[in-house]
Amino acid sequence: MVVTVPGLGRLFCTQNGGERKDRVTRNIVQWLLRRAMKGAVVTFETASDQQFWVSRQLVAAEATIVTNGAGIDFSLFPARKVAPAEGALTVLYAGRLLRSKGLDVVLAAAELNRSEKIRIWVAGYQEADPDALPLEELSNHPNISFLGGVADMGTLLAEVDAVVLPSRYNEGIPRILIEAAACGCVPIATRFPGSLALIVDKETGFFLHSANTSDQAEELSQLLQELSDDRVRLRKIGTQAAQFVRSNGFSSDEIAGTFCKLYKQGRAVVLSGAA
């Protein structure tokens, strides 16, 4: 049995550690995982998630392996080869419409944006989640364009300059950041293990360093203004991001090859390749 863990999610977020019901739920889930993972090979997207599971004895270290996310087909996300653009800087948030993924930060930054040189787009599907933002709030926001669900992300990203993901919970390596980097869009994110796998600050993207929502919104707003005023830097970092993901094992073919070896050869591959 091969089990894939794409991230730890909100349950194991350290910011949610205080609630008694959360602690009880985590203890129950961990007990169930210890029983269910016996004999399994477990793959992770970050070494941090791997270490979390191993430290809690949910799985033995020798039965684990780390991959670079789920991988993408680079032919669907071609890197742009264009001169520094004029006109509005286009910024995209794409993903689950959740506060904990930082959508509230994006909306707060949009409130601060009074420049016609910056336009902010939001894409995502409605879902039943207590953390989700109401569609009415997104549809009626005066400073964003709400696109709803988008199937062809490659075509959308071809029109985008930067992608932002100020997530506050335990992501794996977010697919949207890989896709954005592949297309030459500048990835902007908070610091978490999955974003650290992709972003070298100020070289292949940017981190938001502030600790709370309002300060992150201010920081994001200022960064977008700076990028809008310096298109040469914007394109340079976007080009470096595209080169980084293409040369560091983020393709779907490479990830699929890792899994095919696991399926064909079993535990021996994990023993030789465990991170």
N, C-alpha and C positions, 0 to 999 in steps of 0.2 A: 504494500500500500504506500503510495506517494501522496503526501499531504502538502498543499501549498498555502503559505500564510502571507497574504499580500500586505498586511499591516496589523497593528495591535488594536486600532479603533479607539472609540471613546471610552469603553469600559476600563481599559488599562491606562488611560491618560492620567498622569500624575496630578493634574489640576483637579481631577475628580476624586481624589483620595479621601476626602473628609466625610462623605456621607456613609452612615452605617449600612444602609441598604446596598450601596455600591460595594463596600468591603465584603459583605456577606455574599453578594452575587459573584464577585471575583473569586472568592474562596471556593464556591460551588463549581464555577466554570473550570478552575484550575484542577480540582479533584477529578472532574469528568475527563479533562484533557489527559491527565496522567494515565488514566485507564484506557482511553481511546487510542493513544499514540503508541502503545506497546507494539513493537515490531515494525513501526512505520518509519519511512524515510521522510523527513520534513524539509521543505525548501522555504527560504526566506528571501525577501528583497533587500534587507539591510542586515549588517552584522549586529547592529544594536538590538533588533528584534530577535535574532538568533540567540544572543547572549541573555536576553530577558527570559526566553523559554528555558534555556539550559540552566540558568541560575535558580530557577524555580522548580527544577527537576521535572519539567513537563516532557522533556525528551533528552536523550543522551547526546552529547556533543558529537560523537562519532557517527550519529545517524542524521546529521544535518548538512545542508549546503546552502550557500548564498548565491543568488543570481542578480543580474542588473534589471530588476523589474520584470514585466511581462514581455518586453520587446515590442518594437513596432516595425512595420514594413516601410522602409525609407522611400520606396518608390511612390508611396501615397502622400509623403510629406517632403517634397523636394525643397532643398535650400534655395533661397532666392539669390539671384546675382543682379542686384540693382544698385544704382547710385543712391546716395543719401536723398531721402524723399523730402519734398516740400509739402505744405498743407498740414492737415491735422494729424497729430500723433494718435494712433488707434490702439487702445488698451483693452484686453479681453480678460474677463473671469469666465471660466468654463468648468462646470462640474456640478456636483450636488448643491442644491440651493440652501445651504446650511450656514448658520451663524458660526459654528465651530470650525468650518473650513475657511473662515475669514471673509465671507461675503458681506458681513456687517462692516468690516473695515473698508471694503471697496466702496460701499454705499456712502460711508462717512467721508471718504476721500472725494467722492463725486460731489458731495455737498459743498466741499471746499473749492471745487473746481469752477472757476468763473471764466476760464480761458477758452476761446473758440479754437485754439490750437490743439486741444486735447479732447478726444471723444472716448467714452467708456462704454463698452459693450458687455452684456451679461448673457450667457447661454447656459441652459440647463433645463431638466425636466422637473415637473411638479412631483412631489412624493409625500406620502403620509409619514411625517416625522415631526415630533414636537419641537425640534430645533430648526425646522424649515422656516424660511421667510415667506410671508404671504405673497401670492402672485400679484395681488392688487398693488402691494407696495412696490414691486419691481416694475410692473406695467405702467404705473402712474408716476414713477420717479422722474422729475424734470431733467435730471442731468445724466441719465443713462439711457441706452437703447437696449431693451430686453428682447432677445432673439428667440426665446423659448428653446425647445430641443433642436439640436443641429446634428444631422446624420453624417454629413461630409465635412469632417474637421479639417482635412487637408486644404480644401477650397477656402474655408473660412480663415484659416491661419495665413493663407497667402495675402490676405488683406490687413493683417494685424502686425503691429510693431513690437508690442510687449504683452506678455501674459502674466497675470498676478495671481498668487495663491497664498494668502496669509493664514494658513491653516494653524489651528491650535490643538489638534489631536494627533494621535500616533499614526501617521501615514506610512505606507511603504514608499516606493518611488512613484510619485504620481504620473500617470500616463500623459496627462495634459502637459506637464513640464517637459517630458521627453519629446512629445510631438512639437511643442512650441520651439524648443531648441533646434530640432531637426530642420524646421522651416526657416530658421534664422531670426525668429522672434526672441526678444530679450526676456528670459524668465526672471520673475521677481517673487520672492517667497520669504516666509519666516524660516528660521533655522530649525530643522528637524532632520533626523537621519536620512530620510529620502531625498530632501532637497540638497543636503550636503553631498550626496552622491553625484549631483549634476552641476551644482553651482560653485564656482570659484569666485568669491566676491569681487565685483568690479572687473572681472575678466571674462567669465562666461554667463554672468547674470548679477543679480543684486539680492542681498538679504535685507529684510526689515529688522532692525535691531531693537526697536522700542518694545516695551513690555506690555502695554495695554492698548485697547482698541483705539482710543482717541489719539494717543501719541503715534501709533502705527499709521493712522489715517493722515496725520500731519506729515509724517515722514514720507509716506507714499505720494502724497500730493506734491511735495517739494521735489522728490525724485523724478516724477513724471514731467514736471516743469523743466527740470534740468535736461532731461532727455529730449524734450520737445525743442529746446534751444540749441542742442548739439547733436545734429543728425549724423555727423561723421562718427562720433563716439558710439551712438546707437547702433549703427550698421557694423562697426568693428566688433562690438561685443556680440551682436547677433551672429556674425560670421564665425567667431570663435566658439560660440555655443554649438553651432551646427557641426563644426569640425570635431568638437569634443565628443558628442554623442556618437558620431560615426566611427570614431577611432577607439572607443572604450567599451565595446561589447553590449550595446543597447539594441541591436537589430533583432527582429523576430527569428531570423534564421539561426543566430548564435544561441539565443535562449532555447529555441526548439531543439537544437542539437544537444544541449545540456540535458534536457528532459528525456530525449530519446536514449541517451546513454544510461540514464537512471533506469528507464523501463527495461532496457535490454540486458544490462549488466548488474543491476541491483546494488546491494550494499557495498560491493567492492569499490564502485566509483565514488561513493560517498566517503569511504574510508580514506581514499587517496586524494579527495578534493575538498574535504571539509575545511571551512574557513576558521 
